[in-house]
């Protein structure tokens, strides 16, 4: 692992002076409306990632896509391609001359009818199928993956699952506030101070399961949904048994990217904040990270969960992590490098 001191102007994160608390930063960036007038409308595209699963991506293509690097973005728990950070990444990537592929995980973004099953936090096979199609069908020469929160775990898991067999076109991974140690992150989410986040996640998980049951009548027992009050309970009743895990604890262990991070060979940047309410920085001291020179970890004192809002300036809207991710892609994923 390389630990960056954030020494240069492009690397250093300086939080907005009014948003130094982790909760304050998180809630501000979650709730703040954003608009992207310079970003053209996306082109929808469907990818068949398994015999019974299709996912939807919203793509922003440059006029000559094969001559440009491509950023594939992965959202967090119960997010979608419409999440503000996904569109923020696309806005910055497109302005930098890149293609942007905003991938909805299974059932997300209103796609419950497209897949028979559910998604989970370690399901790296789906973005892998997408990347392979972009390489084989579209002939894209340089691809990077950026994931937020759960999507960050999936991104690192993807690189670890590839190991030394990663395609040469996959140039970089960026994980922002990643849930790399799922059990540790779920435990942190269960702290009393985080009950608002827990409530929001559970509310959205329940809504999705009800939509899923309408799309696939008779497949899911919604009678098990009513008593669910935590993400752990949801995973115990739905995610774990659906995917063949013994229970939630087994799911968290087997799906965590920390299990495979020692095998990562793609240059990877992990960005997180010490004041993130439910991503404990202790997870980044895992030997698989510390001893892997391909993985760089940047833990900033402030930033909240997927927040990292700074003072806006000329040509900069204040969302530092998005800018940092695009800079890494620019450095690592030029088609000529």
SVG drawing of the C-alpha trace seen along z (x, -y; Angstrom):
<svg xmlns="http://www.w3.org/2000/svg" viewBox="-48 -31 53 53">
<polyline fill="none" stroke="black" stroke-width="0.4" points="0.0,0.0 1.1,-3.5 -0.3,-6.2 -0.5,-9.6 0.0,-12.7 -2.2,-14.7 0.7,-17.1 -0.1,-18.8 -3.0,-21.2 -4.7,-18.6 -4.4,-15.9 -5.1,-17.8 -8.6,-18.0 -9.5,-21.1 -13.1,-20.8 -15.5,-23.7 -15.1,-25.5 -18.8,-25.2 -18.8,-21.4 -16.1,-19.9 -18.2,-17.5 -18.7,-14.0 -22.5,-14.1 -22.8,-17.6 -20.8,-16.9 -22.7,-13.7 -26.1,-15.1 -25.3,-18.3 -24.0,-16.4 -26.8,-13.8 -29.5,-16.5 -28.0,-19.3 -29.7,-19.7 -27.3,-19.6 -27.7,-20.4 -25.4,-19.6 -26.3,-21.9 -23.1,-21.1 -23.6,-17.3 -25.5,-16.0 -28.4,-13.6 -27.3,-10.0 -27.8,-7.1 -29.4,-4.1 -27.7,-0.7 -28.5,2.7 -26.0,5.4 -26.8,9.0 -24.6,10.0 -26.1,13.4 -28.7,15.7 -31.3,14.3 -30.0,10.8 -29.8,7.6 -28.5,4.3 -29.0,0.7 -26.3,-1.8 -26.6,-5.5 -23.8,-6.3 -22.2,-9.6 -20.2,-9.0 -17.6,-11.3 -17.8,-11.7 -15.0,-9.2 -15.4,-6.8 -12.5,-4.5 -10.1,-7.4 -11.1,-8.3 -10.7,-6.8 -13.9,-5.4 -14.9,-5.8 -17.4,-3.1 -19.1,-4.4 -20.7,-2.2 -23.2,-3.6 -23.7,-2.8 -26.4,-0.9 -29.9,-1.6 -28.4,-4.3 -28.7,-4.4 -27.2,-6.1 -29.2,-9.2 -27.4,-9.6 -25.8,-13.1 -22.3,-11.7 -22.7,-9.5 -23.8,-12.4 -21.1,-14.6 -18.5,-12.0 -20.0,-11.9 -20.0,-15.7 -16.4,-16.0 -15.3,-13.0 -17.1,-14.2 -15.7,-17.7 -12.3,-16.1 -12.8,-14.3 -13.8,-10.9 -16.7,-8.5 -18.8,-7.9 -20.8,-4.7 -23.1,-5.0 -24.0,-1.5 -27.1,-0.6 -26.6,2.5 -29.3,5.2 -32.8,4.0 -31.6,0.4 -32.7,-2.7 -36.2,-1.2 -34.9,2.0 -36.5,4.6 -38.2,6.4 -34.9,7.0 -33.3,9.5 -34.8,12.5 -32.6,12.1 -31.1,9.5 -27.7,7.8 -25.2,7.9 -22.2,6.0 -19.6,8.4 -21.3,9.0 -18.3,8.1 -19.3,10.4 -21.8,7.8 -19.3,5.0 -16.8,7.6 -19.3,8.6 -19.9,5.0 -16.2,4.3 -15.6,7.3 -18.4,6.3 -16.9,2.8 -13.6,4.3 -14.7,7.0 -17.7,5.3 -16.8,1.6 -13.1,2.0 -12.5,-0.6 -8.7,-0.8 -8.6,-2.2 -11.1,-1.8 -11.2,-2.8 -13.8,-2.0 -14.9,-4.4 -17.1,-3.1 -18.8,-4.9 -19.5,-3.2 -20.9,0.3 -19.8,-0.3 -16.3,-1.0 -16.3,2.5 -17.5,3.9 -14.8,2.1 -11.9,3.3 -13.5,6.8 -13.5,6.7 -9.8,5.9 -9.0,8.6 -11.1,11.2 -9.2,10.5 -5.9,10.7 -3.1,11.1 -5.6,11.8 -7.0,8.3 -7.3,7.2 -4.7,4.6 -7.5,2.2 -8.4,1.9 -6.1,-0.8 -7.3,-2.1 -9.7,-1.6 -10.9,-4.4 -13.0,-3.6 -14.6,-6.4 -15.7,-5.7 -15.7,-1.9 -17.3,0.7 -14.3,3.0 -14.9,4.7 -18.6,5.2 -19.1,6.5 -17.2,3.6 -19.2,1.1 -22.6,2.6 -21.6,2.6 -20.7,-1.1 -24.0,-1.8 -25.8,-0.3 -24.5,-2.9 -27.3,-5.1 -25.8,-8.2 -26.3,-6.6 -30.0,-5.7 -31.0,-8.2 -28.8,-6.6 -30.0,-3.1 -33.6,-4.2 -33.0,-5.6 -31.3,-2.5 -33.9,-0.2 -36.8,-2.3 -35.3,-2.1 -34.5,1.6 -38.1,2.3 -39.5,0.2 -37.3,2.0 -38.4,5.4 -42.0,4.5 -41.4,3.3 -39.4,6.5 -42.3,8.7 -44.7,6.9 -42.4,7.5 -41.8,11.2 -45.1,12.4 -44.7,15.4 -40.9,15.3 -40.3,13.3 -42.0,13.7 -42.8,10.2 -44.1,11.5 -40.5,11.6 -40.1,7.9 -42.3,6.3 -40.1,6.9 -36.9,5.7 -35.5,2.6 -31.8,2.8 -29.7,3.5 -28.3,6.6 -31.9,7.9 -32.6,7.3 -29.4,9.2 -30.2,12.0 -33.7,12.5 -33.2,11.7 -29.7,11.1 -27.9,14.0 -30.3,16.8 -31.1,15.6 -27.4,15.8 -26.6,19.0 -24.8,17.5 -25.3,19.2 -26.4,16.0 -25.6,12.3 -22.2,12.8 -21.2,15.3 -22.3,12.9 -20.3,10.0 -17.2,12.2 -17.3,13.7 -18.4,10.5 -15.9,8.1 -13.2,6.9 -10.6,7.2 -10.6,11.0 -9.1,10.4 -7.4,7.0 -4.0,8.7 -4.5,10.0 -5.2,6.6 -2.8,5.8 -4.6,2.8 -3.5,-0.6 -6.1,-1.4 -6.8,-4.5 -8.9,-4.3 -10.3,-7.6 -12.0,-7.8 -12.5,-10.2 -11.6,-9.7 -14.9,-11.3 -17.1,-9.1 -20.0,-8.1 -20.0,-4.4 -16.8,-3.6 -14.2,-3.0 -10.7,-3.9 -9.3,-0.9 -10.3,1.3 -7.6,-0.2 -4.9,1.2 -5.7,4.7 -2.4,6.5 -3.8,7.1 -3.9,3.4 -0.8,2.4 1.4,4.9 0.1,4.3 2.1,1.6 -0.7,1.3 -3.1,-0.1 -2.9,-3.7 -5.0,-4.8 -5.8,-8.5 -7.7,-9.0 -8.5,-12.7 -9.3,-14.1 -12.7,-15.3 -15.1,-14.5 -18.0,-12.5 -19.4,-9.6 -19.1,-10.2 -19.1,-13.9 -15.7,-15.7 -17.2,-19.1 -14.7,-22.0 -14.9,-25.6 -16.1,-26.0 -14.0,-28.0 -13.6,-28.9 -14.6,-25.8 -14.9,-23.7 -18.2,-22.9 -16.6,-21.9 -17.0,-18.1 -13.4,-17.1 -13.6,-13.3 -15.2,-13.4 -12.4,-15.6 -9.8,-13.4 -11.3,-10.3 -11.2,-12.0 -7.7,-13.1 -6.6,-9.5 -8.4,-8.3 -6.7,-11.0 -3.3,-9.9 -3.8,-6.2 -6.3,-5.6 -5.1,-7.6 -5.4,-5.3 -1.7,-6.0 -0.4,-5.0"/>
</svg>
